[in-house]
């Protein structure tokens, strides 16, 4: 979806060049621009590309993230590619004349609620109206980085080695090397970026998955695992980052006999459930919504999904056994969604 009105009314799709022109017309040389992100490879790369597009179009461009960057691959990406970042909590909206959001939507996190957005560029499904002067949301794309690569090409901007490496890594991560949802446009973006990227930097980023201390979570996940009908359930109690749940869920999917992995844990007073499947017969995003959507936020794609439920929302929903073992609650909810 690519529209340019505040409430997502229907509009005739525009070409990439038309979209680019609409976007750039938002800015003048005196603008101080803030780009807000939930930092991960796709949002980081997309923000870098947007900043490059606005070079000489605005007075300054600042990239701000609200989340802690704890995954080692993400931290390595920021360090090796020298991505300039500030914490969103430390910026004053009054210091900026234009605010943009990439690889997310305003309702995706409360941290974005303090801002009125002039532009939103994303590839996630639209679940609520997005209000901004410029909106380019394309849920069929595998990565926002693919959209931004199209913008760069349309603007006849050849990305630097660092930017190309970031975009290439983002497309690979968000499409799981094209094993998940992707369009021909994602492939075209990848092929364009590939010869421009630094493969040595890319390899170092990809190899930086975890630290030695994180191995304890894998041991806990193995000890707590419950296998039933091709599904692995495992609850990790409290984790310092939800990225750990993603690593464990992806690890379990390597097992030949496994079609689903459901890994849960408590992080920042939220019960977080990460779901992976083979993407063959069932839709993980739909099941996440059915199982947990009424309790918190839930959704995702066919082969990968996630739910985040405030612990305060669970008080009246837990049995006595589940109070001390949230893993049982996750299994019960998941089974109910399958049977309904």
C-alpha positions in Angstrom: 0.0 0.0 0.0 1.4 3.4 -0.9 -1.0 6.3 -0.2 -0.5 9.9 0.6 -3.4 10.9 2.9 -3.8 11.0 6.7 -6.4 8.2 7.0 -5.5 5.7 4.4 -8.3 6.5 2.0 -8.1 4.5 -1.2 -5.7 6.0 -3.8 -4.3 5.1 -7.1 -0.9 3.5 -6.6 2.0 5.8 -7.6 5.2 5.0 -9.2 8.4 4.9 -7.2 9.5 8.3 -8.7 6.1 9.8 -7.8 6.4 8.5 -4.3 9.9 9.9 -4.0 8.9 13.3 -5.2 6.0 13.4 -2.8 8.3 12.5 0.0 11.0 15.0 -0.8 8.5 17.8 -1.2 7.9 17.6 2.6 11.3 19.1 3.3 13.2 22.3 2.8 16.8 23.3 3.7 15.9 24.6 7.1 14.2 21.5 8.4 15.6 19.6 11.3 14.5 16.0 10.8 14.0 13.3 13.4 13.8 9.6 12.2 12.4 7.3 14.9 12.9 3.6 14.9 12.6 0.4 16.9 16.3 -0.5 16.2 16.8 -3.8 14.3 18.7 -4.4 11.0 15.8 -3.4 8.8 14.9 -0.2 10.6 18.6 0.8 11.0 19.3 0.3 7.3 16.1 2.0 6.3 16.9 5.0 8.5 20.4 5.2 7.1 18.9 5.2 3.5 16.4 7.9 4.4 19.1 10.1 5.9 21.1 9.7 2.7 18.0 10.7 0.7 17.6 13.9 2.7 21.3 14.9 2.4 21.2 18.5 1.2 17.4 18.4 1.4 17.3 19.3 5.1 19.5 21.1 7.6 20.1 18.0 9.8 18.8 14.5 10.2 18.9 12.6 13.5 18.2 8.9 14.0 16.7 8.0 17.4 15.8 4.5 18.8 13.7 3.8 21.9 14.9 0.2 22.5 18.1 -1.1 24.0 20.3 -2.6 21.4 21.4 -5.8 23.1 21.6 -8.4 20.3 25.2 -8.8 19.4 24.6 -8.8 15.7 22.7 -5.5 15.9 25.3 -3.9 18.2 28.0 -5.1 15.8 26.1 -3.6 12.8 25.9 -0.2 14.6 29.6 -0.3 15.6 31.2 -1.6 12.3 29.0 0.6 10.0 29.4 3.6 12.4 25.6 4.4 12.4 25.0 7.6 14.4 22.2 7.1 16.9 20.7 8.8 19.9 18.2 7.5 22.4 14.6 8.5 21.7 14.0 9.2 25.4 16.7 11.9 25.3 15.3 14.0 22.4 12.8 16.8 22.7 10.2 16.8 19.9 10.2 20.6 19.9 13.8 20.5 18.5 12.6 19.1 15.2 10.5 20.5 12.4 9.8 17.2 10.7 9.4 13.7 12.2 9.5 10.4 10.3 9.0 6.7 11.2 10.5 3.8 9.3 9.9 0.1 9.5 7.1 0.5 12.0 3.8 2.3 12.6 2.9 4.9 15.3 0.7 2.4 17.2 3.3 -0.3 17.4 4.9 1.1 20.6 3.9 3.7 23.2 7.3 5.3 22.7 6.1 6.7 19.4 3.1 8.3 21.0 4.8 11.5 21.8 5.3 12.4 18.2 3.2 13.7 15.3 4.5 12.1 12.2 5.0 13.8 8.8 5.9 10.5 7.1 5.7 6.8 7.7 7.4 4.1 5.5 6.9 0.5 6.5 6.3 -3.1 5.3 4.3 -4.4 8.2 0.5 -5.1 7.9 -1.8 -2.2 8.6 -4.0 -2.9 11.6 -4.9 0.7 12.6 -5.2 4.0 10.6 -1.9 5.7 10.1 -2.0 9.5 10.2 0.7 11.3 8.4 1.2 13.7 5.5 3.1 10.9 3.6 2.4 7.2 4.1 4.1 4.4 2.1 3.2 1.1 3.6 3.7 -2.1 1.5 2.8 -5.2 3.5 3.7 -7.5 0.7 7.3 -6.5 0.7 9.7 -8.6 2.7 11.7 -5.7 4.0 11.4 -1.9 4.4 15.0 -1.9 3.2 13.8 -3.0 -0.2 11.5 0.0 -0.4 14.3 2.3 0.6 16.6 0.8 -2.0 14.0 1.6 -4.7 14.0 5.2 -3.5 17.7 5.4 -3.7 17.7 4.0 -7.2 15.0 6.4 -8.3 17.0 9.3 -6.9 20.1 8.0 -8.8 22.0 7.7 -5.6 24.7 5.1 -5.4 24.9 3.8 -1.8 28.2 3.9 0.0 29.7 0.6 1.1 28.4 1.0 4.6 24.8 1.8 3.5 24.8 -1.0 0.9 26.0 -3.5 3.5 23.3 -2.4 5.9 20.6 -2.7 3.3 21.8 -6.1 2.1 21.9 -7.4 5.7 18.4 -6.0 6.4 16.9 -7.7 3.4 18.5 -11.0 4.2 17.4 -10.9 7.9 13.8 -9.8 7.2 13.2 -12.3 4.4 15.2 -15.0 6.2 17.3 -15.3 3.0 14.1 -15.3 1.0 12.7 -18.2 2.8 9.8 -16.0 4.1 7.5 -13.7 2.3 9.2 -11.7 -0.4 8.4 -10.1 -3.7 10.3 -9.9 -6.9 11.0 -6.3 -5.8 12.9 -7.6 -2.8 15.0 -9.8 -5.1 15.7 -6.9 -7.4 16.8 -4.7 -4.5 19.1 -7.5 -3.2 20.7 -8.0 -6.6 21.3 -4.3 -7.0 22.8 -3.9 -3.6 24.9 -7.1 -3.5 27.9 -5.9 -5.6 28.1 -2.7 -3.6 28.3 -4.2 -0.1 31.3 -5.2 1.9 31.2 -8.9 2.3 33.8 -9.0 5.1 31.8 -6.6 7.2 28.6 -8.5 6.4 30.1 -11.8 7.5 31.3 -10.3 10.8 27.8 -8.9 11.5 26.1 -12.2 10.7 28.4 -14.2 13.0 27.8 -12.0 16.0 24.7 -13.7 17.4 25.2 -14.0 21.1 27.6 -13.8 24.1 28.8 -16.7 26.3 26.4 -15.7 29.1 23.4 -16.2 26.7 24.2 -19.9 26.5 22.5 -20.4 29.8 19.1 -19.6 28.2 19.6 -22.4 25.7 20.2 -24.8 28.6 17.1 -23.6 30.3 15.1 -23.9 27.1 16.3 -27.5 26.6 15.4 -28.4 30.2 12.0 -26.8 30.0 11.0 -28.0 26.5 7.8 -29.9 26.0 7.3 -31.7 22.6 3.9 -32.6 21.3 2.7 -33.4 17.8 5.6 -31.7 16.0 5.5 -28.7 18.3 8.2 -27.6 20.8 7.0 -25.4 23.7 9.5 -23.9 26.1 9.2 -21.1 28.7 12.4 -19.3 29.9 11.1 -17.4 32.9 12.7 -13.9 32.9 15.0 -12.8 30.1 17.0 -9.6 29.7 16.0 -9.3 26.1 13.2 -10.7 23.8 15.9 -11.3 21.2 16.9 -14.4 23.3 13.5 -15.9 22.7 13.9 -15.3 18.9 17.3 -17.1 19.0 16.0 -20.1 20.9 12.9 -20.4 18.7 15.0 -20.3 15.5 17.4 -22.8 17.1 14.5 -25.3 17.8 13.3 -25.0 14.2 16.5 -26.6 13.1 15.2 -30.0 14.4 14.0 -32.2 11.5 10.8 -33.4 13.3 9.7 -29.9 14.4 7.0 -27.9 12.5 6.3 -25.3 15.2 8.3 -23.7 18.0 6.6 -21.6 20.7 9.1 -20.0 23.0 8.0 -17.6 25.8 9.5 -15.6 28.6 8.9 -12.5 30.7 10.7 -9.3 29.8 10.0 -5.8 31.1 6.8 -6.9 32.9 5.5 -8.4 29.6 4.9 -12.0 28.8 6.4 -12.4 25.3 5.7 -15.3 23.1 7.7 -15.9 19.9 6.3 -18.3 17.4 8.0 -20.0 14.4 6.7 -22.6 11.9 7.5 -24.0 8.5 5.0 -21.7 6.9 3.5 -24.6 5.0 -0.1 -25.3 6.1 -0.8 -22.8 9.0 -0.3 -19.1 9.5 1.6 -18.2 12.6 0.4 -14.6 12.6 -3.2 -15.7 12.6 -2.7 -18.2 15.4 -0.9 -15.6 17.5 -3.8 -13.2 17.2 -6.3 -16.0 18.1 -4.4 -17.1 21.1 -3.2 -13.9 22.6 -4.7 -10.9 20.7 -7.4 -10.2 23.3 -4.8 -10.0 26.1 -2.2 -7.8 24.4 -0.6 -7.1 21.1 -0.1 -10.1 18.7 0.5 -10.7 15.0 3.1 -11.5 12.4 3.6 -13.3 9.2 2.9 -16.8 7.9 6.0 -18.4 9.3 6.9 -16.1 12.2 4.8 -14.3 14.8 5.0 -12.7 18.2 2.7 -11.7 21.1 3.4 -9.3 24.0 1.0 -9.3 27.0 1.4 -7.0 30.0 1.6 -9.2 33.1 -1.1 -7.0 34.7 -3.5 -8.3 32.0 -3.1 -11.9 33.1 -4.1 -11.9 36.7 -7.7 -13.0 36.0 -6.7 -15.5 33.3 -4.2 -17.7 35.1 -5.0 -20.9 37.0 -3.2 -21.6 40.2 -0.8 -23.9 38.4 -0.1 -21.3 35.8 0.8 -18.5 38.2 4.0 -20.4 39.0 4.4 -21.8 35.5 3.5 -19.4 32.7 4.6 -22.0 30.2 1.4 -23.9 31.0 -0.7 -20.8 30.2 1.0 -20.4 26.8 0.4 -24.0 25.9 -3.3 -23.8 27.0 -3.9 -20.6 25.0 -2.1 -22.0 21.9 -4.1 -25.2 22.0 -7.4 -23.3 22.4 -6.6 -21.3 19.3 -5.9 -24.4 17.3 -9.1 -26.1 18.4 -11.3 -23.0 17.8 
